[in-house]
Amino acid sequence: MTQRNGSELFQVLVLAAILDGNKVLIIRRAKNAPETPDLHWSLPGGEVEAGQSLEEGLTREVEEETGLHVAAQGLLHARIIPHTNILALYYRCSLRSDHTQSIRVNTEDVTEFEWATGPQVLSRFTSDVAEPLANLPRRL
């Protein structure tokens, strides 16, 4: 979803922090976006499509990338990705109990996944969101 902010357009991304105990699901992207060439590891998620709510875009993107069915439980973090017009919204998500939950990655988007601890997140993420993510299990 692209929004107008004054005279500039910006892109809205929604990303899911899916927790399992003291670990968060991270994915390795199959392709790097030109806007963020150093971003290799990420949370599942992506761009909201026109006509979708933020939560609808989030659940669709997570299902497309991982096969998981999640429910958004609230906004955790928001930021403008440095040197871009991208607004990234990070949501705490839970796995929905009404579906079988096994990860099936979409290999066009994701090359691997990992349930990562805080120190693992810090070692894999290259962006300024690494520290808030690493501390996430302790905050909740």
N, C-alpha and C positions, 0 to 999 in steps of 0.2 A: 504494500500500500504506500503510495506516495502522497504526502501531505504538503500543503503550502504553508510556509511559515514566513509571514511578511512577504518578501519578494523572492525568497528561496524555496525550492522544493527539497523535501527530505524524505528518505525511505524509512519505513518502520519495520523493524525486525522484532520477532517475539521468540524467546528462547526459554527452554524448560529445564529447571533444576529439579531433577527427579532423584529423590533420596532413597537409599536402602541402608538403614542404620547410619553408620558414620561415613558412608560413601555416596558419591554423586555420579550419575551416568554422564560420561563424556564420549564424544565421537571424534574420529579423525576424518576430516573432510577429504573427499576424493578430488575436489578442484578448489583452487584458491580464487577468491574474488579479486578482480583488479584493484578494488578499493582497499583491500586488506591482504596484501600478498604474503605477509608473515604469519597469518592466522592458519594454523594447521589443525589444532585441536579446538573443539568448541562444545557447547551444549547443543542438543538437538533443537531444531527450530528453523525459522526462516521468515520470508516475507509474507505479510498479510495481503491477501488478494482483495480487490475491489468488492465491496458488498459484504465482506466478512467482519464479524466482531474480532477484537484482539484474541479472545479465548478460542473462537472458532478457527482462526488462522493458526494458533498455537497447537491445538489438538490435531488439526489436519497435517501440519508439518511434522509433528512428532510421529504420527502414524505412518506417514509416507517414508520417513527416514529410518524408523526403527521397528515398525509394526506394533508398537505399544499404544494402548489406549489410556490416556491420562485425563485428569481433571485438574484445572487450574485452581490453586488455593490462595492466590494473592500475589501481588507484585512485590518482588524482593529488592530490585535494583533497576535503575534506569540511567542511561548515559548516552551522550553523543560520542560515537567512535571518533577519536582524534583524526583530524585532517580529512574528514568526510562529512557528508550530509546524511549520515545514518543514525537514527535514534534506535538504540537497542533496549528492549524491555525484557527483564529477566523475571520469570514467574516460578514460584514454588509449585510443584505439581506432585500429585499422588497417582499411583497406578489405580485404574478403575478395577473394581472387583468383579464386574459383570463380564469380563472377557479373559480368555487364557492369555497369560502374559509371558510370552517368550520373544526375545529380540530376533527380528528378521531384518537385517540391514538392507537398505536399498543401495546396491553397489555402485549405482551411478552417482550417488551423493556421499556415501560413507564407505571408507575402506576398513575401519575397525572401530570397536567400542571397548570401553573399560569402565568398570565401577571403581572410581578413583577415590583415594583418601585425600585429605588436605595437602600433605606434602607432595603427592603425585600430581595434583592439580597445579601446584606451584611450579613443578618441574616441566610440565607439558604446555602450559598456557604462556603465550608471549605477550598478552595484552594486560592493560591495567585492571581488568576484571579478575585476574587470577587470585589476588588476595581476598577479596570478598567471597569468592567461591570456596577457597580453601577453608575459610572460617565458617562457612554456612552450616555444617552439621553441629557445630558448637553453639551457634546462635539460636537454633530451633529447639 
